[in-house]
Amino acid sequence: PMGSERTEMRKRQMSAAQETPGATQAQHGTGNRGSNACCFCWCCCCSCSCLTVRNQDEERARRTSHELQAEGIPNCEESPAPTLEEVNAWAQSFDKLMLAPAGRNAFREFLRTEFSEENMLFWMACEELKQESNKSVIEEKARLIYEDYISILSPKEVSLDSRVREVINRNMLEPSQHTFDDAQLQIYTLMHRDSYPRFMNSAIYKDLLRSLSEKSIEA
């Protein structure tokens, strides 16, 4: 009867599957290299959704590498707590704010609220590059700065005009401590004209000023 033949065929298939665990494990072992294999597919073509998983894993790895490169910049600079006189001086000029580590930290905190912290990070990275003298270190830091803040593929790309970008591209042929000087000046000017006035009227600055004023009165 047809039913008994189908039953017998099913038994043979189950028996064959049980007799070849090594092959199944080998397939799974191959798939464990980077989690790329179709662990639930009987085929080996990998034309199903696991290709999407593979692409996501590779993109995640690239993103992680990019984030690790950016870890060279600390969350904030080490600096003593500012005095009331220093905080008042920040209102006198942008230069005085940027010359003080505590001022840069406070301003950077404000930029973070406006989602423009990359401007300060770029400026700081350029300052760090200027302190280098080793050619190989300069080339590596210049490459990282370019990838982090100049590349249009970077989520931390800063806003630069086409002329400055052309200058950078020429300079990158032979990077030096001054490869990004024009770009750094443009971003400094942008922060001065655009973000600095808002910072002076922000809760971050006013709260800091009020706190130091109260401490001064108590003393």
MDTraj code that builds the backbone (N, CA, C; nanometers):
import mdtraj as md
import numpy as np

residues = "PRO MET GLY SER GLU ARG THR GLU MET ARG LYS ARG GLN MET SER ALA ALA GLN GLU THR PRO GLY ALA THR GLN ALA GLN HIS GLY THR GLY ASN ARG GLY SER ASN ALA CYS CYS PHE CYS TRP CYS CYS CYS CYS SER CYS SER CYS LEU THR VAL ARG ASN GLN ASP GLU GLU ARG ALA ARG ARG THR SER HIS GLU LEU GLN ALA GLU GLY ILE PRO ASN CYS GLU GLU SER PRO ALA PRO THR LEU GLU GLU VAL ASN ALA TRP ALA GLN SER PHE ASP LYS LEU MET LEU ALA PRO ALA GLY ARG ASN ALA PHE ARG GLU PHE LEU ARG THR GLU PHE SER GLU GLU ASN MET LEU PHE TRP MET ALA CYS GLU GLU LEU LYS GLN GLU SER ASN LYS SER VAL ILE GLU GLU LYS ALA ARG LEU ILE TYR GLU ASP TYR ILE SER ILE LEU SER PRO LYS GLU VAL SER LEU ASP SER ARG VAL ARG GLU VAL ILE ASN ARG ASN MET LEU GLU PRO SER GLN HIS THR PHE ASP ASP ALA GLN LEU GLN ILE TYR THR LEU MET HIS ARG ASP SER TYR PRO ARG PHE MET ASN SER ALA ILE TYR LYS ASP LEU LEU ARG SER LEU SER GLU LYS SER ILE GLU ALA".split()
xyz = np.array([
    [0.0842, -0.1202, 0.0000],
    [0.0000, 0.0000, 0.0000],
    [0.0874, 0.1247, 0.0000],
    [0.0323, 0.2348, -0.0611],
    [0.1095, 0.3584, -0.0714],
    [0.1447, 0.4154, 0.0641],
    [0.0536, 0.4056, 0.1612],
    [0.0786, 0.4607, 0.2943],
    [0.1954, 0.3937, 0.3620],
    [0.2058, 0.2618, 0.3514],
    [0.3164, 0.1906, 0.4162],
    [0.4485, 0.2239, 0.3512],
    [0.4471, 0.2499, 0.2189],
    [0.5708, 0.2859, 0.1502],
    [0.6205, 0.4214, 0.1998],
    [0.5240, 0.5173, 0.2161],
    [0.5645, 0.6489, 0.2656],
    [0.6193, 0.6394, 0.4074],
    [0.5547, 0.5538, 0.4892],
    [0.6026, 0.5360, 0.6265],
    [0.7430, 0.4786, 0.6276],
    [0.7675, 0.3792, 0.5415],
    [0.8993, 0.3169, 0.5351],
    [1.0047, 0.4167, 0.4872],
    [0.9665, 0.4998, 0.3884],
    [1.0605, 0.5996, 0.3369],
    [1.0955, 0.7005, 0.4449],
    [0.9932, 0.7421, 0.5257],
    [1.0181, 0.8376, 0.6329],
    [1.1132, 0.7782, 0.7363],
    [1.0968, 0.6497, 0.7666],
    [1.1851, 0.5832, 0.8622],
    [1.3288, 0.5842, 0.8128],
    [1.3453, 0.5544, 0.6794],
    [1.4815, 0.5522, 0.6251],
    [1.5453, 0.6897, 0.6310],
    [1.4657, 0.7975, 0.6046],
    [1.5192, 0.9320, 0.6119],
    [1.5626, 0.9693, 0.7530],
    [1.4796, 0.9313, 0.8519],
    [1.5131, 0.9602, 0.9905],
    [1.6369, 0.8835, 1.0315],
    [1.6474, 0.7571, 0.9859],
    [1.7638, 0.6764, 1.0197],
    [1.8900, 0.7362, 0.9596],
    [1.8801, 0.7842, 0.8356],
    [1.9965, 0.8444, 0.7695],
    [2.0407, 0.9707, 0.8409],
    [1.9443, 1.0497, 0.8878],
    [1.9784, 1.1733, 0.9591],
    [2.0491, 1.1437, 1.0895],
    [2.0080, 1.0355, 1.1577],
    [2.0705, 1.0001, 1.2844],
    [2.2096, 0.9432, 1.2658],
    [2.2350, 0.8831, 1.1499],
    [2.3643, 0.8194, 1.1261],
    [2.4704, 0.9198, 1.0802],
    [2.4325, 1.0431, 1.0518],
    [2.5318, 1.1402, 1.0005],
    [2.5391, 1.2651, 1.0873],
    [2.5541, 1.2478, 1.2215],
    [2.5647, 1.3681, 1.3062],
    [2.6927, 1.4462, 1.2804],
    [2.7988, 1.3736, 1.2405],
    [2.9267, 1.4406, 1.2186],
    [2.9180, 1.5437, 1.1075],
    [2.8440, 1.5056, 0.9994],
    [2.8307, 1.5990, 0.8883],
    [2.7538, 1.7223, 0.9298],
    [2.6459, 1.6970, 1.0104],
    [2.5656, 1.8110, 1.0567],
    [2.6484, 1.9017, 1.1452],
    [2.7295, 1.8395, 1.2359],
    [2.8136, 1.9200, 1.3243],
    [2.9182, 1.9958, 1.2451],
    [2.9684, 1.9330, 1.1384],
    [3.0695, 1.9999, 1.0574],
    [3.0113, 2.1250, 0.9935],
    [2.8809, 2.1086, 0.9472],
    [2.8180, 2.2250, 0.8872],
    [2.8003, 2.3347, 0.9897],
    [2.7595, 2.2976, 1.1096],
    [2.7417, 2.3972, 1.2149],
    [2.8750, 2.4570, 1.2559],
    [2.9807, 2.3743, 1.2579],
    [3.1128, 2.4252, 1.2941],
    [3.1605, 2.5282, 1.1938],
    [3.1334, 2.5002, 1.0655],
    [3.1713, 2.5967, 0.9632],
    [3.0951, 2.7261, 0.9813],
    [2.9667, 2.7135, 1.0160],
    [2.8844, 2.8328, 1.0337],
    [2.9251, 2.9144, 1.1530],
    [2.9898, 2.8552, 1.2517],
    [3.0262, 2.9296, 1.3715],
    [3.1359, 3.0308, 1.3463],
    [3.2043, 3.0185, 1.2334],
    [3.3083, 3.1145, 1.2036],
    [3.2423, 3.2433, 1.1565],
    [3.2159, 3.3327, 1.2514],
    [3.1558, 3.4600, 1.2171],
    [3.0050, 3.4556, 1.2095],
    [2.9413, 3.3429, 1.2501],
    [2.7963, 3.3303, 1.2513],
    [2.7378, 3.3611, 1.1135],
    [2.7971, 3.3011, 1.0091],
    [2.7522, 3.3328, 0.8739],
    [2.6655, 3.2237, 0.8117],
    [2.6662, 3.1028, 0.8685],
    [2.6022, 2.9916, 0.8009],
    [2.4533, 2.9872, 0.8264],
    [2.3825, 2.9176, 0.7362],
    [2.2383, 2.8973, 0.7524],
    [2.2177, 2.7758, 0.8410],
    [2.2137, 2.7952, 0.9695],
    [2.2082, 2.6822, 1.0611],
    [2.0762, 2.6063, 1.0504],
    [1.9731, 2.6719, 0.9987],
    [1.8432, 2.6063, 0.9925],
    [1.8042, 2.5709, 0.8490],
    [1.8998, 2.5797, 0.7566],
    [1.8725, 2.5451, 0.6173],
    [1.9336, 2.4094, 0.5855],
    [1.8645, 2.3301, 0.5030],
    [1.9234, 2.2047, 0.4560],
    [2.0135, 2.2306, 0.3369],
    [1.9969, 2.3472, 0.2714],
    [2.0806, 2.3763, 0.1561],
    [2.2106, 2.4416, 0.2021],
    [2.3068, 2.4555, 0.1103],
    [2.4360, 2.5163, 0.1419],
    [2.4567, 2.6457, 0.0626],
    [2.3505, 2.6937, -0.0003],
    [2.3693, 2.8077, -0.0904],
    [2.3803, 2.9395, -0.0160],
    [2.3305, 2.9467, 0.1071],
    [2.3360, 3.0688, 0.1882],
    [2.2757, 3.1882, 0.1145],
    [2.1694, 3.1630, 0.0399],
    [2.1049, 3.2729, -0.0321],
    [1.9844, 3.3261, 0.0431],
    [1.9705, 3.2844, 0.1686],
    [1.8534, 3.3256, 0.2457],
    [1.8889, 3.4422, 0.3360],
    [1.8149, 3.4594, 0.4440],
    [1.8292, 3.5781, 0.5278],
    [1.9603, 3.5829, 0.6028],
    [2.0359, 3.4722, 0.6061],
    [2.1615, 3.4762, 0.6813],
    [2.2628, 3.5694, 0.6148],
    [2.2443, 3.5990, 0.4839],
    [2.3308, 3.6980, 0.4209],
    [2.3086, 3.8349, 0.4826],
    [2.1846, 3.8618, 0.5191],
    [2.1547, 3.9872, 0.5879],
    [2.2230, 3.9916, 0.7228],
    [2.2196, 3.8786, 0.7947],
    [2.2861, 3.8699, 0.9245],
    [2.4353, 3.8934, 0.9086],
    [2.4939, 3.8340, 0.8020],
    [2.6362, 3.8504, 0.7781],
    [2.6694, 3.9971, 0.7554],
    [2.5904, 4.0639, 0.6703],
    [2.6152, 4.2052, 0.6436],
    [2.6016, 4.2895, 0.7690],
    [2.5026, 4.2567, 0.8528],
    [2.4844, 4.3308, 0.9775],
    [2.6022, 4.3107, 1.0709],
    [2.6539, 4.1865, 1.0766],
    [2.7694, 4.1589, 1.1624],
    [2.8921, 4.2360, 1.1155],
    [2.9132, 4.2400, 0.9830],
    [3.0288, 4.3104, 0.9304],
    [3.0169, 4.4605, 0.9547],
    [2.8948, 4.5136, 0.9369],
    [2.8749, 4.6562, 0.9603],
    [2.8967, 4.6894, 1.1074],
    [2.8506, 4.5994, 1.1973],
    [2.8688, 4.6208, 1.3406],
    [3.0169, 4.6184, 1.3759],
    [3.0936, 4.5306, 1.3120],
    [3.2373, 4.5226, 1.3385],
    [3.3076, 4.6501, 1.2941],
    [3.2682, 4.7023, 1.1761],
    [3.3287, 4.8265, 1.1288],
    [3.2940, 4.9420, 1.2212],
    [3.1678, 4.9442, 1.2683],
    [3.1256, 5.0523, 1.3562],
    [3.2009, 5.0458, 1.4882],
    [3.2206, 4.9242, 1.5405],
    [3.2944, 4.9082, 1.6652],
    [3.4383, 4.9548, 1.6501],
    [3.5012, 4.9202, 1.5360],
    [3.6379, 4.9627, 1.5111],
    [3.6460, 5.1143, 1.5068],
    [3.5491, 5.1757, 1.4416],
    [3.5479, 5.3227, 1.4328],
    [3.5339, 5.3849, 1.5706],
    [3.4491, 5.3281, 1.6549],
    [3.4284, 5.3814, 1.7890],
    [3.5535, 5.3649, 1.8743],
    [3.6249, 5.2529, 1.8558],
    [3.7469, 5.2316, 1.9325],
    [3.8530, 5.3340, 1.8950],
    [3.8590, 5.3702, 1.7664],
    [3.9553, 5.4703, 1.7228],
    [3.9277, 5.6046, 1.7894],
    [3.7990, 5.6335, 1.8092],
    [3.7619, 5.7627, 1.8670],
    [3.7851, 5.7691, 2.0174],
    [3.8166, 5.6544, 2.0796],
    [3.8333, 5.6527, 2.2238],
    [3.9606, 5.7231, 2.2695],
    [4.0464, 5.7613, 2.1731],
    [4.1674, 5.8329, 2.2117],
    [4.1375, 5.9701, 2.2705],
    [4.0174, 6.0214, 2.2471],
    [3.9798, 6.1517, 2.3001],
    [3.8993, 6.1307, 2.4277],
    [3.9437, 6.1855, 2.5416],
    [3.8731, 6.1633, 2.6681],
    [3.7379, 6.2315, 2.6695],
    [3.6504, 6.1860, 2.7603],
    [3.5187, 6.2467, 2.7724],
    [3.5295, 6.3915, 2.8174],
    [3.6294, 6.4222, 2.8986],
    [3.6506, 6.5604, 2.9394],
    [3.7975, 6.5774, 2.9756],
    [3.8423, 6.6996, 2.9727],
    [3.9815, 6.7283, 3.0063],
    [3.9970, 6.7408, 3.1574],
    [4.1120, 6.7010, 3.2051],
    [4.1405, 6.7192, 3.3470],
    [4.1698, 6.8666, 3.3725],
    [4.1020, 6.9218, 3.4710],
    [4.1229, 7.0629, 3.5023],
    [4.0705, 7.0895, 3.6422],
    [4.1302, 7.1861, 3.7120],
    [4.0770, 7.2250, 3.8428],
    [3.9427, 7.2946, 3.8259],
    [3.8640, 7.2953, 3.9301],
    [3.7347, 7.3629, 3.9243],
    [3.7571, 7.5112, 3.8979],
    [3.6780, 7.5695, 3.8089],
    [3.6988, 7.7114, 3.7759],
    [3.6561, 7.8022, 3.8909],
    [3.7173, 7.9180, 3.8972],
    [3.6792, 8.0179, 3.9968],
    [3.5715, 8.1082, 3.9374],
    [3.5096, 8.1871, 4.0229],
    [3.4080, 8.2811, 3.9760],
    [3.4675, 8.3809, 3.8773],
    [3.5888, 8.4266, 3.9049],
    [3.6550, 8.5212, 3.8157],
    [3.6775, 8.4596, 3.6776],
    [3.7187, 8.3331, 3.6752],
    [3.7439, 8.2671, 3.5471],
    [3.6148, 8.2521, 3.4671],
    [3.5087, 8.2112, 3.5336],
    [3.3810, 8.1918, 3.4635],
    [3.3279, 8.3247, 3.4114],
    [3.3461, 8.4308, 3.4877],
    [3.3067, 8.5634, 3.4393],
    [3.3896, 8.6043, 3.3181],
    [3.5159, 8.5644, 3.3177],
    [3.6051, 8.5993, 3.2057],
    [3.5619, 8.5308, 3.0767],
    [3.4989, 8.4150, 3.0881],
    [3.4535, 8.3456, 2.9674],
    [3.3532, 8.4302, 2.8902],
    [3.2808, 8.5154, 2.9601],
    [3.1814, 8.6002, 2.8934],
    [3.2466, 8.7173, 2.8209],
    [3.3725, 8.7436, 2.8509],
    [3.4409, 8.8575, 2.7891],
    [3.4852, 8.8279, 2.6468],
    [3.5264, 8.7037, 2.6227],
    [3.5668, 8.6671, 2.4864],
    [3.5673, 8.5155, 2.4708],
    [3.5449, 8.4729, 2.3488],
    [3.5474, 8.3299, 2.3172],
    [3.6881, 8.2736, 2.3342],
    [3.7880, 8.3551, 2.3049],
    [3.9266, 8.3104, 2.3183],
    [3.9573, 8.2704, 2.4628],
    [3.9090, 8.3507, 2.5578],
    [3.9342, 8.3192, 2.6986],
    [3.8637, 8.1899, 2.7389],
    [3.7454, 8.1672, 2.6853],
    [3.6747, 8.0419, 2.7117],
    [3.7538, 7.9228, 2.6603],
    [3.8032, 7.9325, 2.5360],
    [3.8711, 7.8195, 2.4730],
    [4.0117, 7.7975, 2.5276],
    [4.0709, 7.8983, 2.5895],
    [4.2046, 7.8816, 2.6476],
    [4.2006, 7.8073, 2.7806],
    [4.0835, 7.8020, 2.8442],
    [4.0707, 7.7378, 2.9759],
    [4.0151, 7.5967, 2.9616],
    [4.0867, 7.4947, 3.0130],
    [4.0337, 7.3584, 3.0064],
    [3.8934, 7.3457, 3.0665],
    [3.8700, 7.4122, 3.1794],
    [3.7372, 7.4072, 3.2407],
    [3.6340, 7.4741, 3.1510],
    [3.6754, 7.5793, 3.0818],
    [3.5858, 7.6458, 2.9882],
    [3.5514, 7.5564, 2.8705],
    [3.6523, 7.4878, 2.8175],
    [3.6264, 7.3961, 2.7062],
    [3.5335, 7.2835, 2.7496],
    [3.5521, 7.2340, 2.8728],
    [3.4653, 7.1267, 2.9222],
    [3.3207, 7.1719, 2.9316],
    [3.2990, 7.2920, 2.9860],
    [3.1629, 7.3437, 3.0003],
    [3.1010, 7.3691, 2.8628],
    [3.1790, 7.4272, 2.7729],
    [3.1290, 7.4551, 2.6382],
    [3.0995, 7.3259, 2.5634],
    [3.1851, 7.2276, 2.5838],
    [3.1641, 7.0981, 2.5185],
    [3.0368, 7.0314, 2.5694],
    [3.0101, 7.0458, 2.6983],
    [2.8855, 6.9914, 2.7544],
    [2.7650, 7.0568, 2.6878],
    [2.7740, 7.1873, 2.6642],
    [2.6657, 7.2580, 2.5964],
    [2.6514, 7.2098, 2.4517],
    [2.7632, 7.1958, 2.3806],
    [2.7586, 7.1495, 2.2417],
    [2.6943, 7.0118, 2.2316],
    [2.7169, 6.9301, 2.3326],
    [2.6569, 6.7961, 2.3326],
    [2.5047, 6.8058, 2.3330],
    [2.4499, 6.9032, 2.4033],
    [2.3039, 6.9195, 2.4071],
    [2.2498, 6.9656, 2.2720],
    [2.3347, 7.0265, 2.1911],
    [2.2940, 7.0728, 2.0579],
    [2.3379, 6.9763, 1.9478],
    [2.3916, 6.8626, 1.9882],
    [2.4366, 6.7597, 1.8937],
    [2.5425, 6.8139, 1.7970],
    [2.6313, 6.8975, 1.8501],
    [2.7407, 6.9497, 1.7671],
    [2.8750, 6.9363, 1.8391],
    [2.8854, 6.8373, 1.9270],
    [3.0082, 6.8167, 2.0032],
    [3.1263, 6.7858, 1.9118],
    [3.0979, 6.7335, 1.7922],
    [3.2073, 6.6978, 1.7009],
    [3.2933, 6.8185, 1.6651],
    [3.2366, 6.9376, 1.6712],
    [3.3164, 7.0574, 1.6407],
    [3.4298, 7.0748, 1.7419],
    [3.3971, 7.0590, 1.8702],
    [3.5007, 7.0688, 1.9732],
    [3.5981, 6.9517, 1.9651],
    [3.5472, 6.8328, 1.9403],
    [3.6340, 6.7153, 1.9302],
    [3.7339, 6.7312, 1.8157],
    [3.6855, 6.7836, 1.7039],
    [3.7742, 6.8063, 1.5896],
    [3.8808, 6.9103, 1.6239],
    [3.8392, 7.0199, 1.6861],
    [3.9336, 7.1251, 1.7231],
    [4.0398, 7.0707, 1.8187],
    [3.9985, 6.9905, 1.9156],
    [4.0923, 6.9321, 2.0114],
    [4.1881, 6.8348, 1.9427],
    [4.1364, 6.7559, 1.8495],
    [4.2208, 6.6598, 1.7778],
    [4.3266, 6.7333, 1.6952],
    [4.2890, 6.8463, 1.6361],
    [4.3848, 6.9263, 1.5597],
    [4.4930, 6.9846, 1.6511],
    [4.4533, 7.0297, 1.7693],
    [4.5505, 7.0808, 1.8653],
    [4.6484, 6.9714, 1.9070],
    [4.5962, 6.8519, 1.9256],
    [4.6822, 6.7386, 1.9639],
    [4.7781, 6.7035, 1.8517],
    [4.7293, 6.7089, 1.7277],
    [4.8145, 6.6793, 1.6125],
    [4.9318, 6.7765, 1.6040],
    [4.9090, 6.9025, 1.6383],
    [5.0139, 7.0036, 1.6302],
    [5.1287, 6.9776, 1.7275],
    [5.1017, 6.8981, 1.8301],
    [5.2054, 6.8701, 1.9298],
    [5.2963, 6.7549, 1.8883],
    [5.2613, 6.6842, 1.7828],
    [5.3376, 6.5665, 1.7408],
    [5.4571, 6.6062, 1.6549],
    [5.5625, 6.5271, 1.6648],
    [5.6811, 6.5498, 1.5822],
    [5.7220, 6.4244, 1.5044],
    [5.6747, 6.3080, 1.5485],
    [5.7077, 6.1827, 1.4810],
    [5.6254, 6.1693, 1.3531],
    [5.6927, 6.1478, 1.2411],
    [5.6261, 6.1462, 1.1105],
    [5.5190, 6.0382, 1.1012],
    [5.5502, 5.9178, 1.1482],
    [5.4531, 5.8085, 1.1378],
    [5.3313, 5.8338, 1.2267],
    [5.3549, 5.8925, 1.3439],
    [5.2435, 5.9247, 1.4346],
    [5.1564, 6.0336, 1.3730],
    [5.2207, 6.1324, 1.3115],
    [5.1465, 6.2404, 1.2462],
    [5.0572, 6.1845, 1.1354],
    [5.1137, 6.0954, 1.0545],
    [5.0365, 6.0377, 0.9444],
    [4.9179, 5.9574, 0.9959],
    [4.9383, 5.8803, 1.1027],
    [4.8301, 5.7990, 1.1579],
    [4.7209, 5.8866, 1.2195],
    [4.7607, 5.9876, 1.2954],
    [4.6613, 6.0763, 1.3572],
    [4.5864, 6.1572, 1.2511],
    [4.6562, 6.1989, 1.1477],
    [4.5904, 6.2724, 1.0403],
    [4.4871, 6.1844, 0.9706],
    [4.5211, 6.0586, 0.9512],
    [4.4277, 5.9659, 0.8872],
    [4.3024, 5.9482, 0.9729],
    [4.3225, 5.9320, 1.1044],
    [4.2080, 5.9140, 1.1943],
    [4.1203, 6.0393, 1.1990],
    [4.1840, 6.1552, 1.2012],
    [4.1068, 6.2805, 1.2013],
    [4.0244, 6.2896, 1.0731],
    [4.0855, 6.2545, 0.9619],
    [4.0143, 6.2603, 0.8345],
    [3.8949, 6.1654, 0.8360],
    [3.9166, 6.0433, 0.8826],
    [3.8084, 5.9450, 0.8849],
    [3.6975, 5.9843, 0.9816],
    [3.7359, 6.0432, 1.0946],
    [3.6382, 6.0751, 1.1986],
    [3.5594, 6.2025, 1.1716],
    [3.6238, 6.3041, 1.1115],
    [3.5600, 6.4358, 1.1057],
    [3.5492, 6.4976, 0.9664],
    [3.6224, 6.4444, 0.8687],
    [3.6199, 6.5030, 0.7347],
    [3.5413, 6.4157, 0.6371],
    [3.5551, 6.2865, 0.6492],
    [3.4872, 6.1946, 0.5576],
    [3.3361, 6.2133, 0.5613],
    [3.2749, 6.2143, 0.4427],
    [3.1295, 6.2291, 0.4358],
    [3.0585, 6.1039, 0.4863],
    [3.1329, 5.9970, 0.5062],
    [3.0743, 5.8728, 0.5575],
    [3.0691, 5.8699, 0.7096],
    [3.1347, 5.9644, 0.7739],
    [3.1422, 5.9638, 0.9194],
    [3.0196, 6.0310, 0.9813],
    [2.9640, 5.9717, 1.0876],
    [2.8526, 6.0369, 1.1584],
    [2.8971, 6.1613, 1.2339],
    [3.0302, 6.1813, 1.2475],
    [3.0832, 6.2980, 1.3188],
    [3.1443, 6.4001, 1.2226],
    [3.1027, 6.3957, 1.0977],
    [3.1558, 6.4892, 0.9975],
    [3.1262, 6.6335, 1.0381],
    [3.2273, 6.7190, 1.0298],
    [3.2082, 6.8613, 1.0587],
    [3.1733, 6.9348, 0.9299],
    [3.1146, 7.0520, 0.9447],
    [3.0687, 7.1295, 0.8294],
    [3.1803, 7.2182, 0.7759],
    [3.2277, 7.1862, 0.6567],
    [3.3359, 7.2622, 0.5932],
    [3.2970, 7.2970, 0.4510],
    [3.3472, 7.4100, 0.4006],
    [3.3153, 7.4453, 0.2624],
    [3.4066, 7.3691, 0.1665],
    [3.3725, 7.3751, 0.0398],
    [3.4432, 7.2958, -0.0612],
    [3.5893, 7.3372, -0.0757],
    [3.6179, 7.4666, -0.0602],
    [3.7561, 7.5135, -0.0729],
    [3.8454, 7.4497, 0.0325],
    [3.7983, 7.4485, 0.1576],
    [3.8770, 7.3903, 0.2670],
    [3.8927, 7.2397, 0.2467],
    [3.7898, 7.1753, 0.1990],
    [3.7997, 7.0311, 0.1736],
    [3.9046, 7.0008, 0.0665],
    [3.9118, 7.0842, -0.0349],
    [4.0130, 7.0660, -0.1396],
    [4.1532, 7.0823, -0.0818],
    [4.1697, 7.1795, 0.0073],
    [4.2992, 7.2003, 0.0717],
    [4.3381, 7.0773, 0.1536],
    [4.2432, 7.0246, 0.2282],
    [4.2704, 6.9058, 0.3105],
    [4.3108, 6.7881, 0.2220],
    [4.2367, 6.7664, 0.1149],
    [4.2675, 6.6535, 0.0263],
    [4.4078, 6.6651, -0.0317],
    [4.4512, 6.7869, -0.0637],
    [4.5887, 6.8054, -0.1126],
    [4.6891, 6.7790, -0.0004],
    [4.6584, 6.8304, 0.1173],
    [4.7501, 6.8131, 0.2300],
    [4.7650, 6.6673, 0.2717],
    [4.6594, 6.5882, 0.2529],
    [4.6633, 6.4481, 0.2951],
    [4.7593, 6.3643, 0.2104],
    [4.8042, 6.4189, 0.0967],
    [4.9040, 6.3475, 0.0170],
    [5.0353, 6.3364, 0.0937],
    [5.0609, 6.4348, 0.1787],
    [5.1792, 6.4327, 0.2652],
    [5.1426, 6.5019, 0.3967],
    [5.0773, 6.4290, 0.4881],
    [5.0235, 6.4894, 0.6114],
    [5.1322, 6.5512, 0.6992],
    [5.0956, 6.6609, 0.7642],
    [5.1846, 6.7269, 0.8592],
    [5.1017, 6.7740, 0.9779],
    [5.1685, 6.8400, 1.0736],
    [5.0966, 6.8917, 1.1907],
    [4.9942, 6.9979, 1.1507],
    [5.0094, 7.0547, 1.0309],
    [4.9243, 7.1670, 0.9900],
    [4.8284, 7.1298, 0.8764],
    [4.8063, 7.0017, 0.8584],
    [4.7184, 6.9553, 0.7506],
    [4.5781, 7.0142, 0.7608],
    [4.5293, 7.0314, 0.8839],
    [4.3905, 7.0739, 0.9032],
    [4.3783, 7.2181, 0.9548],
    [4.4824, 7.2980, 0.9402],
    [4.4801, 7.4338, 0.9962],
    [4.3623, 7.5168, 0.9444],
    [4.3399, 7.5156, 0.8126],
    [4.2298, 7.5935, 0.7555],
    [4.0951, 7.5451, 0.8074],
    [4.0810, 7.4133, 0.8156],
    [3.9554, 7.3555, 0.8642],
    [3.9352, 7.3871, 1.0114],
    [4.0422, 7.3802, 1.0893],
    [4.0312, 7.4092, 1.2324],
    [3.9874, 7.5534, 1.2546],
    [4.0438, 7.6458, 1.1762],
    [4.0064, 7.7861, 1.1889],
    [3.8594, 7.8068, 1.1509],
    [3.8150, 7.7374, 1.0465],
    [3.6756, 7.7517, 1.0049],
    [3.5795, 7.7002, 1.1129],
    [3.6128, 7.5889, 1.1758],
    [3.5265, 7.5341, 1.2815],
    [3.5326, 7.6220, 1.4059],
    [3.6498, 7.6758, 1.4368],
    [3.6640, 7.7677, 1.5508],
    [3.5741, 7.8900, 1.5303],
    [3.5769, 7.9438, 1.4085],
    [3.4939, 8.0599, 1.3760],
    [3.3458, 8.0257, 1.3842],
    [3.3106, 7.9064, 1.3379],
    [3.1711, 7.8617, 1.3444],
    [3.1232, 7.8529, 1.4886],
    [3.2040, 7.7937, 1.5759],
    [3.1660, 7.7829, 1.7170],
    [3.1544, 7.9203, 1.7808],
    [3.2467, 8.0106, 1.7431],
    [3.2472, 8.1453, 1.7988],
    [3.1196, 8.2212, 1.7613],
    [3.0874, 8.2181, 1.6339],
    [2.9739, 8.2973, 1.5858],
    [2.8389, 8.2322, 1.6145],
    [2.8347, 8.1010, 1.6088],
    [2.7052, 8.0322, 1.6154],
    [2.6726, 7.9780, 1.7543],
    [2.7646, 7.9054, 1.8146],
    [2.7342, 7.8353, 1.9398],
    [2.7658, 7.9166, 2.0650],
    [2.8714, 7.9949, 2.0599],
    [2.9156, 8.0700, 2.1782],
    [2.8082, 8.1640, 2.2346],
    [2.7388, 8.2443, 2.1524],
    [2.6340, 8.3310, 2.2085],
    [2.5236, 8.2522, 2.2788],
    [2.4873, 8.1376, 2.2232],
    [2.3835, 8.0562, 2.2873],
    [2.4343, 7.9943, 2.4172],
    [2.5624, 7.9596, 2.4195],
    [2.6197, 7.9042, 2.5421],
    [2.6126, 8.0062, 2.6551],
    [2.6408, 8.1323, 2.6241],
    [2.6393, 8.2351, 2.7279],
    [2.4993, 8.2562, 2.7857],
    [2.3969, 8.2199, 2.7115],
    [2.2591, 8.2321, 2.7590],
    [2.2003, 8.0987, 2.8037],
    [2.2840, 7.9957, 2.8074],
    [2.2350, 7.8613, 2.8392],
    [2.2249, 7.8389, 2.9895],
    [2.1455, 7.7389, 3.0253],
    [2.1320, 7.7008, 3.1664],
    [2.2638, 7.6470, 3.2207],
    [2.3420, 7.5820, 3.1356],
    [2.4704, 7.5259, 3.1798],
    [2.5618, 7.6364, 3.2321],
    [2.5750, 7.7437, 3.1556],
    [2.6620, 7.8543, 3.1981],
    [2.6015, 7.9302, 3.3163],
    [2.4735, 7.9614, 3.3082],
    [2.4100, 8.0400, 3.4138],
    [2.4076, 7.9655, 3.5468],
    [2.3844, 7.8341, 3.5421],
    [2.3834, 7.7551, 3.6662],
    [2.5222, 7.7508, 3.7292],
    [2.6250, 7.7366, 3.6450],
    [2.7616, 7.7345, 3.6959],
    [2.7962, 7.8696, 3.7584],
    [2.7599, 7.9770, 3.6921],
    [2.7870, 8.1109, 3.7426],
    [2.7139, 8.1362, 3.8743],
    [2.5881, 8.0941, 3.8815],
    [2.5100, 8.1132, 4.0038],
    [2.5677, 8.0318, 4.1193],
    [2.6075, 7.9086, 4.0918],
    [2.6633, 7.8229, 4.1958],
    [2.7911, 7.8826, 4.2540],
    [2.8789, 7.9314, 4.1674],
    [3.0042, 7.9903, 4.2148],
    [2.9788, 8.1222, 4.2879],
    [2.8798, 8.1958, 4.2438],
    [2.8452, 8.3223, 4.3122],
    [2.7954, 8.2965, 4.4530],
    [2.7117, 8.1925, 4.4666],
    [2.6602, 8.1573, 4.5997],
    [2.7712, 8.1120, 4.6931],
    [2.8656, 8.0332, 4.6380],
    [2.9781, 7.9886, 4.7205],
    [3.0640, 8.1073, 4.7629],
    [3.0805, 8.2027, 4.6723],
    [3.1603, 8.3203, 4.7036],
    [3.0966, 8.4027, 4.8148],
    [2.9646, 8.4129, 4.8124],
    [2.8941, 8.4876, 4.9159],
    [2.9048, 8.4163, 5.0509],
    [2.8906, 8.2851, 5.0483],
    [2.9005, 8.2070, 5.1726],
    [3.0387, 8.2157, 5.2339],
    [3.1394, 8.2231, 5.1471],
    [3.2768, 8.2311, 5.1980],
    [3.3029, 8.3683, 5.2595],
])
top = md.Topology()
chain = top.add_chain()
for i, resn in enumerate(residues, 1):
    res = top.add_residue(resn, chain, resSeq=i)
    for name in ("N", "CA", "C"):
        top.add_atom(name, md.element.get_by_symbol(name[0]), res)
traj = md.Trajectory(xyz[None], top)
